[in-house]
Amino acid sequence: MPRYKMEMGVSGLWMHEDGRVIGYEWTNDADYIDALNTERYRYKELMRDKAEAYYTSVLREFAPIPEFKGENDVEKGILWNRIAAAGCKIRWFNKKIYACEYLADGMSKNIIKNYLKNYNGYTLYEREHIHLAIGWKEKARSTLRYYEISKMKGVSDAQIALKLKISKSMIVVIKGMSFIKKPVLRFYRIFRKPQNL
């Protein structure tokens, strides 16, 4: 698999139909940011939904997204993270290019139900994301989110460690974090409030 040294895609901003930015307003002094998908958390303005577009040749190389029997929605982030792992950066730029509307009964509002329904695909996404994530805070955040959703699914600690390919001692640390942090359900309710979209 070749390693890329340049941008292999671009991304502008999503907006509501009334023109409000989805996510955070651009506060960076630069007109654009070149970054891997796995580096997005370093820049507040790159968080939330964005309008990514990759060269077709790049998508062909990394596609298809795996499918799981009985599941109908595998996290697209699997593909974006695999592209990032090969060194493909995106040029994120400060321009609203995509207008959309979040539906009251849409996937964003029912994200936890969707993860539980499509658990194998969600597991693959989080496992790869945790091992590709840059920075311990991002790894810990993803591991905690997966742990709490897995407990809703009734998965044991030993199975969680096995599925994520992490040590059982790491699960003990994550369990401690889950008691300190707000429950993931509350996190997602706050995360999905209109002003934070």
C-alpha positions, 0 to 999 in steps of 0.5 A: 500500500503506497504512503501518500505525502500530499492531500488526497481530498478536500473538505468544506463546511456543512451548514443548516438551511438557514446558513448556520455552520454545523459544528464550530465556527472557523476560528483558525487564522489560516484559510485551510488546515492540512490534516489527517482525519485522525488529527481532527480532534486537534482543531475545534473547527474540524469537529462534527460533520464535514463535507469530505471529498476524496479523489476517486482513485483513493476511495477505490484503493481503500473501499469497500467498507466491510459489511456484517450480516444483519447490520445495515449501517457500518460507520463510514469513519472506518474508511476515512481512518484507513485512508488517514493511516496511509498518510492521506491528508485532507485540506479542510477549508473555511467555506460552507459548501453543503446544506442539510437538515437534521431530521427529528428521527434521523440517525444523528438523534438515534446514534446510540440505538444505531450503534447497538443495532449495528454493533459489529460494525461499530466494534470494528470502527472503534477498535481501529479508531483507538489503535489509529488515534493520535494522542492518549486523550482521544484513545481514552475517549473512544475506549470509554465510549465503546465500553459504556455502549458495550455494557448497554449491549450486555457485553462482559469486560473480558469480551470488551478487552478481546474485541478492542484488542486491549489488555484487561488492565486497561478495562479496569482503568476505563471502568474507573473513568466511567464512574468519574465521567458523565454517562455516555447517554448524557454525553450524546444528548449534550453533544447532539443539542442543536447549538452543538451540531 
